[in-house]
């Protein structure tokens, strides 16, 4: 991996980090700190090239990387540790509340609503929570709440049916849900928190490293904790499989996440690319990023990033092509031909199923790639990876013509 998760391309033209930043801007929140650590060069380039503010509104997206100080020189040890080390920067700006978000989730939320509830309840900390049917709570951290949404306890990934049943919503809270299927629900934390300034200072006056596993449970009985129920689409893009399925879902006729909502747009970098060209193609549901050229191919449930190139005769099904960072010049194309190196993108006659083709990959003509029946591991002399049942061609990889996996 050459990038952190928030920098991963999404939906043809975006990056995952665009989601929380856009949610902030659409919620009239324009003072944003981005705490970064591992493999952040791509993320920094994107944020610095995208989010520019006028001098009159006082807005900014300030990148705070892990750094050496007189108090320490090691990496952030967790989410809480990252915030603790940067309190000095936050204190430079007047504030009463702090909103803490994750950079690798896909959802749309008006944060003003959770803040309004936080103020109305007099909470010290409010935690965004999403209701899950009891049949789907496996592997989730759950919380038990009173009828007024005050949090009583947390249980990390319970498996005992009796414990899960004890965590289900009361009839009064269940009745508030707008989409109830008749099955009981539990509340799972989304990793989104609103803190009062003093509550945050108290919560971080220790060496605990993580909010979800240590800080928040440790505040029970000491601070007023409330849940805020969120019922919209939400996906934690924490695995290759989750990323793969969330992207392909965007090619559906009515995708679960709507990028076409003019009232709450998702912002990203202006690249000034030409419109995409699709020549004599058969397409059955696809998302196609700007500046792409796809010729005489059969496409089914695919997502193409910016500057995606697909030559004639390809057959692609359930494929994410992340595209390219640049167009090759005539000189580069001639050099490729001389060296016997494939062009950027997919060569003629490729057949690919269930795959992610990362940026700047070069796949020669006649390659056949599929994760079907493949165990997780490396293939094609390490040039191809299968993870979570998804075939992945890494960034910048070169597959010779006729490669079969």
N, C-alpha and C positions, 0 to 999 in steps of 0.2 A: 504494500500500500504506500502510495506517495502523497496522500492527502488525508487530512482529518475528516471525520464524518460530516461536519457542517459544510465542508467545501465540496461534497459530492454533488455532481450534476443531477438535476431533477427536472422531469417534465419537458425535456427538449431544450430549455434555455435558461433555467434557473439553477441556483445552488440551494442546498437545504437551509443555509443560514439566512436566506432571503425571507423565509417564513416567519421566524420570530421578529426579525427587524421590521418587516412589513406590518405584522400585527401591532407592533408598538406604534409605528407611524400612523396607522389607521385608528389607533386609540388615543391619539394626541399626546403620545409619549415620545419625546425627541431627544432625551439625554440618555444615551445607551452606551454601556461599557461592555466590551466583548473580551472575555477572559480566555486566552488561548495558550496552548502548550505544545502538543506534538504535531509535527509535520504541517506547519501552518503557513508556509510560503504561498501556496495557492489561495488559501482563505484570505490572507492579508491583501494579496493583489486584487482579489475580487471586491472586497469591502472598500478598499481605498479607491478603487476605480468606479465604484457605484454610488456611494452615499456621500453626497456633497450638500451642505446646508448654507443658506444665506446668512449673512452676519447679523441679521436683525432678530431672528427667532431664538437664538441661543442653543440650537440643536447640534448634536454631534453623534457619531459612532466612534468611540475611542477604543482602540485596541490595546489591551493590557496583557502582554506576554509574561510568562514566568521569567523572573529576573533575579540577579544576585543583589542582595541587600546586606546591611550589617546584621540582620536577624537570621539570615540563612541563604544558601545558594543552591538548594536542591529543588526538584520539580514540585509542582502542586501535588499534594497527596490525595486530593479529592475535591469535590465541589465546594464544601465548606472551607477547606484550607485555602482554595483559590480566592474566595470572597474575603476571608480573614486577612490575607496578605495585601489585599488592595483597598482595605478600609481607608487608608490614608488618602487615596485618590478620591473616594466617594465623599469624604468629609470636606473636600474643597468646594462642594456645591451644596447649597441649602436644600434640605429634604426632610420629610417626616416619614415617608414610606420607601421601601425598597422592594422592587419586583424582580424575582429571580426566575430565569427561564432556561430551558434546555435548547441546544443548538441543533438537535437531530430528530425533531418531531415534525410531522405534517398535520396541520390543523389550522383553523381560522377562529380566532377568539377576540372579542372586544374586551380588552383588559379593564376598561372602565367599569364593567359590571362587577367583576370580582373585587375591585377596589371599593366600589359603592357598598357592597355587602360587608366588606371588611370594616368600613367606617360605621355602618349602621349597627353592627353587632358589638362594636367595641372590642374586636379581637386584637390579640397581640400578633398572631400569625394566622393567615388563611391559606388553605391548601386546595388547589384545584383538584377535583376528583371526578372521575368518569364512571357512571354506573355500568357494570357488566352483569349479564345473567349468570346465575350460579353455575350453570353448565360450562361457562367459559372463563372462570376465574383462575384456572390452573396457572401457576407460575407468577401470579401477581401479588404485590403487597397490598393488603386490604386494611380498611379502617372501619371502626364502629362509631356511629354517631347517634346523638339524641335527636328528638324531633326538631329542636331548634338548630340542628347541624353542628352543635358543639361536639368535638371529637372526644371519645371516651378511651379508645385503645387502638393500637396498631398490631397487626399480625403479618409477618413476612412469609409470603408464599405458603399458606396453610394447605394441608392435604386431607386432614381429618374432616369428613363430611359434617360431623357434629360441630366442629369449630367453625367451619364455613357457614353453617346454618345460624350459628350464634351471631355472625357478622352481617346477616342480611338486614336490609332496610326495614324500619318499622312501617306499618300500614300508612301512617301519616306522611312519612317521607316518600314512600313508594307512590302515593297518590299525586305527588308533585311532578313526577316524571311525565313528560309529554308523549313518550313512546314506550308504553308498557305492553309487553307481549303476554302478560299473565304469569310469567315466570318471575320468581324472586330475584332481586338484584343485590349486589354488594358494591361498595365504593372502592375504587383503586386510585391511588395517588398518581397524578400526571407529572409530578416533579416540577410543578409551577407553584411558587410561594409568594405571598405578600407579607412582609415583615414591617412592624413598627420599628422606627430607628433604634429606640432603646432596647426593644426585644431582640433585635439582631445583635446589638453590642453584647448583651448578656449571653445570648446563645453561643456566641463565638469566643467567649472568654474562657477558653479551654484548648485542648489539642485535638478535639474530634475532627475527623477529616471529611465526613460525608453527611450531607443534609438528610437524605432519605433514610439511611440506615442508623445514624447516630444522633444527629442534632435534633431532628423533629421528634422522634420517640422520647428523647431525653427531656423534652419540654413539657410532656404530659404531667399534669398536676402542679406545674410551676407557672405556666402561662396559659392564657385563654386561646385555645386552638379551635378553629372552625373550618368546616369543609365548604367549598363552593362547588355546586354540582354543574358540570358541563356535559351537555348531551349531543354536541356536534361530532363530526367525524374527527378522529384522532388516531394517528398511527406513529408508534415509536420505531424509527428506522434504525434499529440496533443491530440487525443482522443482514447478511447478503440476501437471504430469502425475503425478509421484510421489505428491503429496498426494491428488489425485483418485482414483487407482487404489487407494491404501492405504485410503482411507475406504470406497470402494465394496466392497472385499474384505471389510469387516466385516459386510456384509449377507448374505454367503454362509451357507448352513446350518452349515458348519464353517469359520469364518474362520481365516486363518493366525495371527492374534493373538487370544488368548482373554481378553476382559475379564471373563469369568465365573469366573475362577480365584479361589476364596475363600481359598486359601492365600497368595496374593500379590496382594492387591487394588490397583487403581489408584485413588488418592485424587483428589478434586477438591472444588470449593467446594459447600457446602450452600446451596441456594437456596430451599428450602421452597416449591417450585412444586407446583401440583396435578397429578394424573395426566393424561396426554394423552387427548384425545377423538378417536375416528375414527368418523365417521358415514357408514354405507352406502358404504364404500370397498372397492375390489378391490385387494388388496395382494399382490405377488409379491416377497418378500424386501425387507425394509426395517429400518432402525434409526431409532427415533423418540425424540427427547429429551423431557424433562419439559415439561409446560405447553403442549403443542402442540394445535392444533385443525385437523383435516383432514376436509373434508366431501365426500362423494359424488364421489370422484376415483379414477383408475386409477394405481396406483403400481407401478413395477417397478425393482428394484435402486436404491433411494434411501436417503439418510441425511438425517434432519431434526434440526437442532439445537434447543435449548430455545426455547420460545415461537415455534414455526413455525406460520404460518397459511396454509392452502390452501383456497380457496373452491371451490364446486361446479363439476363438469364439467372439471376439469384432468386432463391426461394427462402423466405424468412418467416418464421412463425414463433411468436412469444420471444422476441429479441429486443434488447435495449442496445442501441448503437449510440455511444456518447459523442461521437463526432471528432472534430479536430480543432486544434488551436490556431491553425493557419492554413492558407492555400499554398500549394506547391507552385513554384515558378517554373517556367519552361526549362530553365537551366537545371533545376532540381529534378524535373521529370526525365530529362535526358540522362542525368547522372544515375537515376534509379534504373533506367533501362540498361545502361552500360554495366552497372554493378549486378544486374539481375535481381534487384530488390523490388518487391511489390510497391505499387502506389499507396498513398494513404487511403484507408477505407477498405471496401470489399471488392475483390476482383471478380471477373466474370464467372458465372456458373456456380457460385457458392450456395450451399444448402446448410442452413443453420437453424437450430431449434432449441429453445429454452436456454438462452445465453445472454450474457452481458459483454459487449465489446467496448472496452474502455478507450479513452481518448488516444488519438494518434496511432492506433493499431494499424498494422499493414497485413492484410489477409490476402494471400495469393489466389489466383484463379483456381476454381475447382475444389476448394476446401469443403469438407463435410464435418460439421461440428454439432454434437448433441450431447446433452447430459443424461439422456434416457439410459437407464441401466448402469450408469457409472457411479462408483463409490467416490466419496470425497477424497481428493488427492490431487497430484500433479500428473499431467499427460504431455505428450509431444515434447519430450525432453525438457520439461519444466516450463514450456511456453504457454501452457493452458492449465487452469486450475478449476477443479470442481469443488464447490463449497456450498453447503446447505442444499445440495441437489441442483445447483445452478452452475452452468459452465461459464467461466470467466476468462476472457482474454485480457491480460493486464495492459496497463497504459504503456504505449510505445512498443508493444510486442510485435514481432515479425513472424508470420507463419508462411512457410514456403508453399508454392502451388501444390495442390493435391493432398495437403495434410488432412488426415482423417482421424477424428477422435470420437 
